[in-house]
Amino acid sequence: MGNSKSNLQIVVSFLLGATISTAFFLFYLSGDSCGRSLELFSWNHGTKTNSPEVTETSQNLPLLLKQAATDNNTVIMTVINEAWAAPNSLLDLFLESFHTGDRIEHLLKHLIIVAMDRKAFDRCKLVHNICYFLKVEGVNFAGEQLFMKKDYLKMMWRRNKFQQSILQMGYNFLFTDVDIIWFRDPFLEISDAAHIAISSDIFNGDPNDLGNPANGGFLYANSSSKTIEFFNNWYLAREKYPGKNEQDIFDNIKREFSTKFDTKIQFLDTAYIGGFCDPKKDFSKLCTFHANCRVGLKSKLHDLREIFEEWKKYKAQLEDKSLSKNSTNAN
């Protein structure tokens, strides 16, 4: 009986000491001058989480824009979600195209990748220097967004509103879908006189003809009062055309608003800003190639990779010809 009481006292003393030590340790962490938080040591379903919550207000968008901008205040932007940003998915192919393109690798320093969900944002930070988390409350944009479905439309219109905010902050932008691969500098195909330059699924030969069907996946806009008014009213027009995406509504309003706000719109030649809808595939001219007229991530990736392989073969042939010519001249 005496031994049992003694053992019990030992156990109680040990537990009391452990409790006091733990309490002291937690108190130490909460008062750490480096600002460490107990949230950094939280566990969720057995998985340690150490990434603080990121919101639009906690990020410095003006600083990111300043970091990315060219000398004339222009940025390049693309938008990703978890599905598009996954390893070996569209984002990897998109970025690789800048490295294998014709003297366009330097353009990556002007690229802002806008993530629509947290996992896409985390992946972006692993592969690129300038990432922005555009969080939308109550909507999950992480999965593959099927064309014209409810969340797809929300994503497209949120993207449109974000583009307008970039213009209002005094920056021009060139927006490119992530299912576009780059071969050459497309800025050379954009007229200095254009307020808006936009790709076209089928180009009729006249860049000034508003009859060209627009594709908002490749879109340039300069920061001017005329362009901002156009974008603002373009966004508001979604209420007049419910269930339509921003691209369809652009085609509905382009004549009225280009006249009303005196904005010059240029439609880009598919010989240079190409895609599967009008596949001219002259690699001596192409600047970009879009996986338009393809439905689903799997289809886009497969067909875009084939185009990318054709481009690399074309480049290799040019290099072989150049080496052969230099060798002949040397002899």
Buried (B, 14 or more C-beta within 10 A) or exposed (E): EEEEEEEEEEEEEEEEEEEEEEEEEEEEEEEEEEEEEEEEEEEEEEEEEEEEEBEEEEBEBEEBBEBBBBEEBBBBBBBBBBBBBBEEBBBBBBBBBBEBBBEBEEBBEBBBBBBBBBBBBBBBBEEBBBBBBBBBEEBEBBEBBEEEEEBBBBBBBBBBBBBBEBBEEEBBBBBBBBBBBBBBBBBEBBEEEBBBBBBBBEBEEEBEEEEBBBBBBBBBBBBBEBBBBBBBBBBEBBEEEEEBBBBBBBBBBBEEBBEEBEBBBBBBBBBBBBBBBBEBBEBEBBBBBBBBBBEEBEEBBEBBBEBBEEBEEBBEEEEEEEEEEEEEEEE
